[in-house]
Every structure is written in C-alpha cells, then in structure tokens.
Amino acid sequence: MKNLTKTKIWLAQTRANFLLLAVLLVAIGLTYAAKFSNGEFDILNAILVLFGVVSAHISVNLFNEYSDFKTKIDFNTTKTPFSGGSGMVTGGYTKPGSVKLAAIFTLVIAFIIGLYFSIVSHWSIILFALMGGLIIVFYTNFLTKIMMGEILAGLTLGTMVVLGTFIAMTATPYMTFSQLIPQEVWLISIPPGILTSLLLLLNEFPDAEVDKGGGRNHLVIKLGKKTAAYIYAFGLLVTFGTIVILPIAGISSPWLYLALLPLPIAYKAGLNAIKFGHDTKKLIPSLGMNIMVVLGTDLLVAISVLIPMI
C-alpha cells in the first residue's frame, strides 16, 4: 500500500466501492420518473441528481471516518472487506483535517444541488436536503449513540433518495404535496430504505465491542447480536414480502418479481447471521451476501420498471 497514488488513496478514503448503492437508489427514482413523466425526461437534471446524491454519500462516509479516527474506534476494529474503515487516516495516508474538510465540501455540494431542485422542481426538496444534511452531520456522533442511526440512515440513504429523485425529476413548483408522489412510488421506496438499514445493521456486528468502547450505543450493542440478527432476518422478510404483495395488489407490474431473485442469498445471509453473529470469521461471508442482496435487489427493482417501457 506504500505506493498508492493520491487518486487511489481518496477513492479508498471515500469508500468509492460502496457508492454504487447511491447510484442504484437514484436509478430506481429515475426509472419511475421516466415511467410517470409522459416522455419528458431531462438527462442533465438526472446527472445532477446523481451527482448530488453521490456527494451526500461521500460526505457521510468521510464524516464517519473522521469521527472513528477521533474516537480511536478505527485503531481497534477488526478489518473486514466490508467493515472496519478504509484505513487511510490510521495508516497516515490522509490527514484528519483534510478528511473533515472534504466531508464538509461534499455536503455543501449536495445541499446546493438540493437547493437548486427546490427552486426549479418543488420546495419540498429543501426538506429532504435539510433532513439529509442533519443526519449526515449527526449520524456518527449522535444518532449511533441513541439507537437511531440504522433507521434514519435507511430513511435518508434509501427511501428518501428514491422519493427525492422522483420529485426532482417530475414535480413542478406549484404542485400540492399530495400530487407529488404516486402510491406505487411511495410503496416501492420502502424496500430500498429497509435494505440500507440492514446493510448498516449487519456491518455493525464485527465492530460492536469496539464501538461500545468508543461511546456508541447502536442496536447491536443495545439489543445484543442474537436479537439484532433476528431483526435483520425480519427486515429481509418485510422487504421481500413487500415486493411480493405490490403486484398482487395491482399496484406494481409483475415484472417487480425480478427483484425476488436475490431471495435465496438473503435467506442464507439471514440464517447465517442468526447462527454465526458472535463469530466474525464465520459471519464475513454473510456481510458479502448482504451487500449482494442490497445492490442486487435495488438494481432489479429499477430494471423491473424499465423493461415495460422498452
């Protein structure tokens, strides 16, 4: 790692390999926007939305890394391919002050883009931007200490990304709030939100003891790994149950059932979390499966909307 270029260092620092989540969430919102826009679809606005959401995701990653360095959590975590920090600050590749400055800079970019869409699309976008910004800033140092980190992160970097993208692409300034989002879009935004929460929840298992020493009090610490594992499995059940119900209820196209393809992997990940939650080495495959489930399901939801339009 000694010969890392600055580009590779900052790609690792921003956790660029995890930014695909933001891209896929935006993709869900964009495909639904295309479905309901009657042929009117602004490519430049779509790119701008994507840039804003990715900037927000980078910001929360950097704030988290900065906080974990300051609280010494990253010096004691068990590194896995999916958790334990990037190692860039603790390894001396980046400076804490630079990471904090980059976190603020990317947050400002995301907020400015949100402000733009609150003017050209609908004022409600500023509410999304403000709530997202507050959760980004307070996620690590406050929300993870009151058992709200997973839930609110799932709401903002999940459900709200889908809904906010849809509003930004389809709304006009004088729409009433009840006109903004069709029932199908409201309901389809639930599974991505749950999956984002579950992604964070399972990734907390390996670091629970170290996190506790660093002052955190998230769900895994408060409830214990066994109970948290059952919550994880239940969250998967609700996610895929929602996907099953929507076409039956006539709300979504049967193409949505494509998003059930990751279900066998989800079943195995949930089962392994319950069986091996206390054994990090045996849990690591489940962390990988969890990421496959989250990204695969989000991707297939977007594809399921796109196929009927082709």
Buried (B, 14 or more C-beta within 10 A) or exposed (E): EEEBEEEBBBBBBBBBEBBBBBBBBBBBBBBBBBBBBEEEBBEEBBEBBBBBBBBBBBBBBBBBBBBBBBBEBBEBBEBBEBBBBBBBBBBEBBEBEBBBEBBBBBBEBBBEBBBBBBEEBBBBBBBBBBBBBBBBBBBBBEBBBEBBBBBBBBBBBBBBBBBBBBBBBBBEEEBEEEEBBBEBBBBBBBBBBBBBBBBBBBBBBBBBEBBBEBEBBBBBBBBEBEEBBBBBBEBBBEBBEBBBEBBEEEBBBEBBBBBBEBBEBBBBBBEBBBEBBEEBEEBBEBBBBBBBBBBBBBBBBBBBBBEEEE
